[in-house]
């Protein structure tokens, strides 16, 4: 038995679950870039569902998702690490450009 397998507790793997406005959808079958901002605002999903959802969002909804996730980052990174640059400079600049500002 590998040491790595002894160190990590096994957790049950969750199946992706996504609903929009209370209707369950098969997120794997949704065409990429087709879920709108209005639909995204009505999404309820578990973590695996959100991971599949992001590629299905149109640009407007994807920008909203990125902003929401940035607003909820709770780990205070040091200014000397890549995460700090991503959170405070690169992603905001990317959003600004995608929004055409």
HELIX and SHEET records of a PDB file:
HELIX    1   1 UNK A    3  UNK A    7  1                                   5    
HELIX    2   2 UNK A   27  UNK A   29  5                                   3    
HELIX    3   3 UNK A   37  UNK A   40  1                                   4    
HELIX    4   4 UNK A   47  UNK A   53  1                                   7    
HELIX    5   5 UNK A   54  UNK A   56  5                                   3    
HELIX    6   6 UNK A   59  UNK A   71  1                                  13    
HELIX    7   7 UNK A   82  UNK A   85  1                                   4    
HELIX    8   8 UNK A   86  UNK A   90  3                                   5    
HELIX    9   9 UNK A   91  UNK A   98  1                                   8    
SHEET    1   A 3 UNK A  23  UNK A  25  0                                        
SHEET    2   A 3 UNK A  18  UNK A  20 -1                                        
SHEET    3   A 3 UNK A  43  UNK A  45 -1                                        
END                                                                             
